[in-house]
Amino acid sequence: MKNLKKIILSALIALPLLFNGCTKLDENIYSQLVTDNYYNNKNEVLSAVLRPYTHANAWATPSGQDGWWRPSELSGDQLAWPTKGRHGEDGGKWKRLHYHTWLVDDGPLNNAWSLMFGGVGFCNDPIENLEKRSLSQMGITQVEKDAYIAELKLLRAYHYLKLMDLFGNIPVVTQVGIPAKPETRPRAEVFAFIEKEIKDNIDKAPKLSRNMIGRMSQAGGYAMLVELYLNAEVWTGTARWDDCIAAADKLINNEAGGQNGAMSLDPNITDQFKSTNDLSKEVIFAIAYEFRVANSQPSWTGEFFHFQQDRIYGGSRNGNNGVVMVPGNYTKYSDDDLRKSTWLLQGPQVRFDNGQPALASGGNEYDGQQINFVDEIRRAKVNSTVSNMSEGEENSGIRFNKYKLGNNIAGIVNGNPVAIDPNYNCNDWNLYRLTWIYFAKAEALMRKNGGTATAEAVQLVNDCKKRAFSDANWPANQYTTANLTLDELLNERGREFVFEGFRRDDLIRFGKFHTASWWDHTPSASFRQLFPIPLIQRTLNENLAQNPGY
């Protein structure tokens, strides 16, 4: 079991009594927190430091809420949430993301803004309180105080990085309620603020270790720098490829710690995602869950799981039958690619406990029939050939199978007993992992070289990719300096990081987001590379300037 995670997460149990866990989405969100009677001992201090992480579950992961993940993935070319029969219309918000037709008054974008700035508040409050209180009052040492503040400032920088990613020009608030109506700052200034915050605090924060699982550390700080510099040309107009490479090397060379000894690539493609992925050597920063102890469980099942997914997995979690792969992406994996058979769910589904067909129920198109996920979105039940975001049905689309919760129901399959996973439902959601750092460095090397792969870039990508192939199949699938083009790197990034939240940024960086077509999506205007500042927020705060084009 995850003993250190238990300690970390158990400290959060009292928090609902001390903080308002939700944010009203129709009020000013920069001045909500009042905790003057808190921070009276080390446990209360630690609970306040950890509070932003529980909130980050709501916006940084596919949580069932409109946070950063949904617009980051559902506006790209890999994932969609089509209408399937009587389900999934949801006011057209998924279609607007897919077709790049979102509105300035779109509720989901306002929700994302509010959730993310609410998280900034949960960082600002403990930073202020730690800075103004005495060590004896809080029962902590100066070393602990400095480390907590550095950790929180790095975590706040992560919030601002993702806000800048989506909205570009945003306000920067570092004190609760001051100013009450902050002004929008240009994206380049926000970038500079984030970069300085990371550099000023990274050496003061703890290195990544078992004690820092699920928390921001020096390793998380360097991963943020890699992301900043990888996207610097888009975000500021100035490329920073050498800086990207230098930050990546800090992690690749194991200079910032690791959650299980020396940081390194995991030897296979499952350790990063299974119910014991706290044992992974390559996870850099994740949202941690501990279902058995703190009743803290991953929230992504609602996004990805079928209505009767429990019959397939042998657990207690089901979903809204929502997010699927855009047709055609499944065939971008070769048949001998283990990621295709391991991370994706396709074809007729069987029960976990006895191997018999998993039957759908609930009165939808395939009620009483075997669940069968197909690489198409159309009403096959009535022999329709129309394929678009409005024409799906229950079985439409290849499904998510990257993270596996484990089994929670005993059974017999082919005469063999099925054991219950003692870590069922405890998968941490990865926000950064070392594979992503390898790919970022490879891209930076290629862009420095005029878009042509160097031997080092090829080696970095091959070191990651080879885990997805058997020894016999690997020679035919490895990259060379001749076949690893920038377009192929984008394709391989799609195969490797599907579902992980980076696709919109990748498409923008490669010049494809507003210019390319996929499935039923056609090119959009260039200003759609940024989302609008939500109308509700501009109504509440007249100092927020709108992004161009809206």
KAWO-V772662 format. One record per backbone hydrogen bond with DSSP energy under -0.5 kcal/mol. NH is the residue of the N-H (numbers start at 1). CO is the residue of the C=O. Records with the same first field share a line. If there is no record, write none. Layout:
NH->CO + CO
//
This chain:
3->1
6->2
7->3
8->4
9->5
10->6
11->7
12->9
13->10
15->12
16->13
17->14
18->15
19->15
21->19
27->24
38->35
45->41
46->42
47->43
48->44
49->45
50->46
51->47
52->48
53->50
54->50
55->51
56->52
57->53
58->55
59->55
60->56
61->56 + 57
63->61
67->65
68->59
69->59
71->67
72->68
73->69
74->70
75->71
76->73
79->73
80->324
83->389
84->87
85->83 + 392
87->84
92->89
93->90
96->92
97->93
98->94
99->95
100->96 + 97
101->96
102->96
106->103
110->106
111->107
112->108
113->109
114->110
115->111
116->112
117->113
118->114
119->115
120->116
121->117
122->118
123->119 + 120
124->120
125->121
126->122
127->123
128->124
129->125
130->126
131->127
132->128
133->129
138->134
139->135
140->135
145->141
146->142
147->143
148->144
149->145
150->146
151->147
152->148
153->149
154->150
155->151
156->152
157->153
158->154
159->155
160->156
161->157
162->158
163->159
164->160
165->161
166->162
167->163
168->163 + 164
169->167
170->168 + 185
175->178
177->30
178->175
182->179
184->543
185->170
189->186
190->186
191->187
192->188
193->189
194->190
195->191
196->192
197->193
198->194
199->195
200->196
201->197 + 198
202->198
204->201
205->201
208->256
212->209
213->210
215->212
218->206
219->256
221->217
222->218
223->219
224->220
225->221
226->222
227->223
228->224
229->225
230->226
231->227
232->229
235->231
236->232
237->232 + 233
238->232
240->229
244->240
245->241
246->242
247->243
248->244
249->245
250->246
251->247 + 248
252->248
253->249
254->251
255->250
258->208
259->283
260->261
261->258
264->281
273->270
274->270
277->274
279->276
280->277
284->432
285->432
287->429
288->286
294->290
295->291
296->290
297->295
298->425
302->299
303->300
304->300
305->301
309->306
311->308
312->309
313->309
314->310
315->310
319->306
320->302
321->305
323->303
324->80
325->398
326->78
329->326
332->329
333->330
337->334
338->336 + 468
340->337
341->337
342->338
343->339
344->339 + 340
345->399
346->344
347->373
349->371
351->356
352->311
355->351
358->349
359->357
360->366 + 369
367->364
368->360
369->366
371->358
373->347
374->395
376->374
380->378
382->379
383->380
384->379
391->388
392->83
396->393
397->374 + 376
399->345
401->343
404->273
405->403
408->314
409->314
411->418
412->353
413->416
416->413
418->411
419->417
421->407
422->420
424->421
425->405
426->423
429->287
430->428
431->285
432->285
434->282
436->433
437->433
438->434
439->435
440->436
441->437
442->438
443->439
444->440
445->441
446->442
447->443
448->444
449->445
450->447
451->446
452->446 + 449
458->454
459->455
460->456
461->457
462->458
463->459
464->460 + 461
465->461
466->462
467->464
468->465
469->466
474->470
475->471
476->473
477->473 + 474
478->474
484->480
485->483
489->485
490->486
491->487
492->488
493->489
494->490
495->491
496->492
497->493
498->494
500->497
504->72
506->502
507->503
508->504
509->505
510->506
511->508
512->507
513->507
516->512
518->521
521->518
524->514
528->525
529->526
530->527
531->166
535->104
538->534
539->535
540->536
541->537
544->541
545->543
550->547
//
